[in-house]
Amino acid sequence: MCRQFQILCIAALLALTTATHAQTPCDSTRFNDTLLDKLVGYWDLRGKIGNREVTNHFSAKWILNHQIMELHFKDTSYEALVYLGYDCEKHRYVAHWLDILGGKYSETLGYGTRTSLSTIAFHFDYPDGPFFNQFIYDAQQHSWHLHMTSGNKTWGDEYLTQPYYQAVWFQDYEPFRIAGNLYYVGSYDLACYLITTPSGHILINTGIPGSEDMIRKHVEALGFRFKDIKIVMITHGHFDHVGGVAAIKEETGAQVMIGEGDGNVLADGGNSDVIMGGHGPLFEAVMADRFLRDKDSVELGGMKILVLHHPGHTKGACSYLFTVKDERRSYRVLIANMPTILDAVTFPSMKGYPDVQNDFAYTLDTMRKIQFDLWMASHANQFDLQAKRKPGDAYHPEVFGDRAGYEAALDDLRKAYLKKNTSSPPSSY
């Protein structure tokens, strides 16, 4: 029995070691680390350093051809830039911590090892003694714990959270062909669409910060080159749809297009978002190459996409209408930006958005009149993706022709509109 237990323990250890090393493969072109991928984005940081309570803005992004991760800590009294890489020969992480305390501490490199599938432990040999910092990921809460010790004492504990995030937003989902040259490349709930053409591809929406790696994987799994993306179009400027724009633009050189009313939100990283802004950036800021207006058209490689301005959810929210064709027939497709009314919205107006009620009324009215064969939306749950198609299902475009579901969704949104205000229902109802 003891011998069997010993063998089981050795097998478990080998499995953990193999899995751990599999998360940090060495690649001469990219540093791929699925744990660090979960750190990408903008976070609220709260905790305690010694006896001092701290509140920081924290961000993380891949830089230098995806070989280095840059971390940025900033509050009113402290700022640091940290650069994380991986030494393939010595099989260890390398951290260079630069902060406002100057060169005494900045010249010391830290070295880290993966002590579990969710923890990286760093060790810094500073002039006044060793310092340890563990980065611990909680998959259930999608949060991070930075536990710092010096000698035998706890030096500090900091916690990274993203209060607006939902687990299904970064949950992977099988990419698939929707209809003709239209493909789904998003996450379980954050819908992203790839339209392929002989002249390059169009990507609609990019998910939360860090989603670019998932999207790249999906595009390549479908047999297309990620770098062939020429245009990135956005349905609206909330961080859960534009989080990957800057990284994708940098990697592919794609032109970025967004509704005119959301251009400033994209340009300041979401800080001017009338609902979630005002506390610093939520994603990496990027300048749009083109602002879209109602009835504009976007053309590439024989594709022509009609822009439908559907404000309310945001000032610049847009839906997109276009035709794709497969071996049997053509389909008129609507990528609908559904006019969801967030709890923080107030009628008849709100700070930063005086026409919000009128815009919702207009959009609820005009969306009822659109004719299409197939429809999808910015979120998978808005068009019941998981109910209509299971992973592994055969190609079947018609499941997305659910006009009754579209009408029912608009009916539910109308009820939400009337609950906010009963004085001026949309004219179509």
N, C-alpha and C positions, 0 to 999 in steps of 0.2 A: 504493500500500500504506500509506504513512504517513497519507494522508488518511483511508483506511478505518479505520485504527487510532484516529485522533483522533475520528472519529465514534462508534466503539464505546465509547471512553472517556467521551465526553460523554453517551452514552445510558446507560451504567452509572451515572454520577454522578447523572443525573436520576432514574434508577430508585431509587437509594439515598436521594436527597433526598426523593422522593415517599413512599417507604416509611417513612422516618424521621418525616416530618411526619404521616403517617397514624396513627402510634402515639400522637400527642399532640393529638387533636382538641379544639378549644375548644367547650365546651358550657356554657350559662348555668346548667344544673342539676347537672351532674356533670363532674369532671375525669377523663376516661378515658385511662389510660395503661397499655398492656399490659405494658410493661417494669417499671414500678413495681409492678404487680399481683404480679409474681413476688417482690417483696421483702416482701410481707405475711406476717406470722407471727412465730414465736419462733425465735431462732437462737443457736447457739454462736458467739462471736466470739473468735478467737485471732490473735495477731500481734505486731508489735513497733512501738513508738513511740520513735524515737531508739534508745537502747540498752536500753530497758526492755521486757521481755516483758509482754504484756497478755492477760488473759482476761476477757471481758465477757459479760453477758447482753444481748442485743439483741432488740428487737421493733419491728414496724412495722404500722401500721393506718391505714385511711382514717378521717377525721373530718370534721365540719362539712359534712354533706351531700355527702360524697365529693369535696370541693373541695381538701382538704388532706391530705397524708400526714404522720402523726406518727411519728418515729423516737425510740426510747428506748435510750440506751447506759447501762449501769450495771455497775460493779464495786466493789471495796472502797475504791478511792481516787479514782474519777472517775465523774461522772454528767452526762449531757447529754440535752436534748430538742431535736429538730430538726424544723422544720416546712417541708415542701416543697409548693410550689404551682406554677402555670404562668401566666405573663403572656401572654395571648392577643394583645395588641396588639404586644408586642415579641418574641413568639415565643421565649421563654426561660423556663427554670425559675428559681424564686426559692427560696432557702433561708435560713431564720432559725435560727441555731445558738445555743442558750442552754445554758450549762453552769456548773459550780461555780467557774469562773475569774472570773465576774462580768461587769459591764457593759462593760468595756473591749473585749471581743471580741464580746459579745452584740449590740451596736448595729450591727454591720456585716452587711449582707445579702450573701449569695452569689448569684451568677447562673450558671446552667448551660445547656449546649446538648447536644443529642444528637449525639455525634460518630460514632456507628455505631448499628446496630440493637441493640447490647448494651451501650453505654457512654453514661453521662451525665457530662460533665466540668464541675465547679463551680470558680468563681474567686472568692476572697474578698480584698478589698483591706483588710487589717487595718492598724492604726496602725504596726506595726513591719515591714510589708512584705507583698507578695502571697502568698497561700496557695492551693494547688490540690488538689482532692480529686476523684478519678475513681471513679465507681461502675461496676464492670465485672461483667456477668453471664455465667456459664459455664453454658450450657444443658445441656451433656452431664453435668455434675456437679451441676446445680441448686445452685450456690454463687455467692457474690459476693466480689469482691476490691475493697477500698477502698485505692487507691494515692494517697498524700499526698506532695506536694513543696512546698518553699519555696525560692525562688531556684533555684539549680542543684542542690540537694541533695534526696535522698529523705528525707522527714520520718518516714514510717511506712508500713507495709503491714499491713492487717488482712483476715482471711478469715472470711466468714460461712458456716457449714455447718449442715445439719439432718441429723444422722446417722441418724435413724430413717426418713427419707423415702425413697420410691421414685418413680422417674420416672413410672410409670403412674398414680400417685395424682393428679397434676395434669395429665395428658394429656387433652385434650378428647375428647369422644365424642358422637356424634349422639344427641340426645334422640328418644324414640319412644314410641308407644302400646303398652303391654304387653297389656292386656286391659281392656275397658270403660273405666272412668274412672280407671284406674291407668296411670301413665307413668314412664318412666325419665328422670331428669334429672341423673344423676351423671357422674363422669369415666370414663376407660377402665377403672379398677378399683374406685374407691370408689363403691359403689352408693348413690344417693339416689333416692327415690321420691316422686312427687306423686300424691295422691289428690284428685280434684276433686269438689266438691259445689256445689249451688246456694247454700249458705250460707257459702262460702269453702272453702279448701283445706287439706289436711294434707300436711306435708312430713316424710318419714322420712329422717333423717340429713343431715349438712351438709358432709361432707368435711373436708379439712385447712384451716387458717387461710388465708383468701383465696379459698376456693372459692365464696363467696357470689356473686361476679360471674359465674362460669360457670353456676351454678345459675339465677341470674336470667335470663341469656341463654337458657338452655334452656327455662325456664318460658314466657318471652315468645315464643320461636320456636314453641312448641306452641299459641299463641293464648290464653294465660292471663295474668292480671295477677299479678305477683309480690307486690304489696301485699295481694292477697286471701288470702295464706297466713295462716290463723288459728291453726294448731297446728303445732308442731315436735316430733316424737317421735324418740327416739334408741334404737338397738338396744343400744349399750353406750358407756361413757364414755371410750374411748381417743381421743387427740387427732385421729386421722385420720377420726373420724366426728362429732366435736363442734366442730371448729375454726371453723366458720362460724356457730355458734349465736348468739353475742353480736351479731354484725353483722346477722344476719337478724332477730333479735328487735327490735333497735333500729330497723330500717327498716320492719318490718311490724307490730310490736306483737303478734306471735304469742305464744301461751302455749307454754312449753317444758315438756316432759314426759320424764322419764327414770326408769329403774328406781331404786328407793329406795336400793339399795346403792351406786349410783354418784353420788348427789347431792352428796356432799362433794367428789368429784373434779371435777365440773363447777363447783362453787362456788370452788375454789382454783386453777382453770386447769390442773389435771392434776398439781399438785405432790404430791398425796397418792396418785397412781397407784402401786400396789405394785410395778410392774415398771419404769416409766420415770420416776417422780417423784423428788422429793427434791433437785432442782437448780434450783428456781424454776419459774415457770409455763411450760407448753407451748402454751397458747392463752389467749385472753381469757376470764377467769372470768365466769360468769353464774349467777344463782340460778334454779333451776327453779321453775316455778309449780305443778307437781304431781309428786309421787313416785308411781311406778307399782308395784303389787304383783300377784302372780299372780292371774289370773282377773278383774282389773279390766277395765272396758270404757271406751273413749273414743268419744264420739259427736259427730257434726257433720253437719248437712245430710242426714240419712237414712243415713249410714254409721255402722256400729258395729264397732269394732275390739276384738278380744279380746286381752288382754295375757297372755303366757305367760312366766313368770319362768324363765330358763334360765341359772343362774349357772355360774361356772367360769372362762370367759374373763375376765370381771370379776364382781364381787359382784352387780352390778345388771343384768347382761345380760338382755335380753328379746327374744323373738320376737313377731310380730304375725300374727293370723289374722283374715281378714275376707272378705266376699263382694263381688264386683263383677259387673256385668252389661253385656253389649253387645247388639247388635241380634238376636242369635241365642239366647244362653243366659247363664246365670250361672256364675261360677267361684269356688270356694273357694280363696283365695290365702294362702300362708304366706310371710311375710318372715322367714326363719330366721336367728337369730344362731348360727352354727355354733360349737361348743365347741372351738375351736382351742387347743392347748396350746403356749404360747410356750416357747422354750428355757430362759428364766430361771425358769420355774415349778418348784417342788420339792414332792414328796409326802413325807409325808402332809399337811404344812402348810408355810406360809411366813410370814415376817414381814409382818404386816398382813393376812394372809388365812389364819387357822388352819383353816378348813373347806374349803380349796380342793380337796382330793382328793374329799371326799364330794360337793361340789357338781358336779364333773365327772361323777362316777358317776351322780348323780341325773339330770343333763341328758342324758347319753348314753342312759340308760334311757328317759326320758319322750319324747324327740324321735322315737324309733322308732315311737311309738304314734299320732302325729298323722296325721289324714286330711285330704287336700287335693287340689285339682285341678291347681294350678300352684304352683311354689315359686321363690323367689329368695333372696338372702342379702345380707349386709352388704358383701361384696366380690364383684365380678363374676367373678373367677376361681374362686370357691367354687361357682358354679353354671354355669360354662362359657359365660358370656354370648356371648363372641366366636365360639365354635364353633356356638352355636345360632342366632345372628342376626347377619347382616352389615349394615353401614350401607346404607340404601336398600331393605332387604327389605320386602316387603308385610306388612301386619298379619296375624299368625299366632300367637295366644295359645298354641296347643297345644304349641309347641316348648318351653314352660316347664313342661310336665306330666311331666317326666322323673323318675318315682318311682325308677327303677332308679339314676339318677345320685345321687339323694338318699340312697338306701340305701348306695351305694358310698362316698359321702363320709363317712357315719357309720361305715362299716366302717374306713376309713382313720384316722378320729379315735379309734376304739376301739383300734386297733393302737398309736397314739401314747400312749394312756392306759396300756396294758399295758406298754409299754416303760419308762414312768416308774415303774410299780409293778405287780407281779404278784400282790399279796396279795388284792386285792378287786376283781375285774372287775365291771363293771356287770351288774345282775341279768338283763337281757334277753338276754344273749349266752351 
